[in-house]
Amino acid sequence: MKGMGPTMEMAPAPPTTGKAASASAPHMPMMHMSFFWGDRAVVLFPGWPGARGAGAYLLCLLFVLALAALTEALAAASRCVARRGAGGGAAGRVPASSAALLTAAHAARMGTAYLVMLAVMSFNGGVLLAAVAGHALGFLLARSRVHPGGGGGGAAAAAAASGHGLGGMGVGHHPDGSKA
């Protein structure tokens, strides 16, 4: 604009050599910015599983599923250690061994959680489903009250037998629905 003072011209763009040129080279793999379906994903490490085929992709999905399940198992383990440590100390203090174990479990849980998050950031739909399934499986096995082979015992059966089950009112019920 005229009359607004001295004008400055823009400097020419710097030449693209070295690292800058290699970063924008066409041989760089494309990073997806939206979810996609397919077995040619790069998850956690460069070239893995990549274009190695469906077998490597399935191995990758199993790895992500196991990491997510391990995250839930470590969360349950840290809660268990925290309960044991809180019950044994005087005035709410936790023994040093419990505190160290709790810290190690927390660090391992955070490490696995971040690895699962980075895997999901590959924007592959199968990896997302594997992570969600792994968290669900880990919760089922580690933190839910359902345990394999448990139909005959447990706290719920004992509470029902003593009359303090879901029905309440001091009346025990048999599994077939009849009253005791």
Order of alpha helices (4+ residues) and beta strands (2+ residues): alpha-alpha-alpha-alpha-alpha
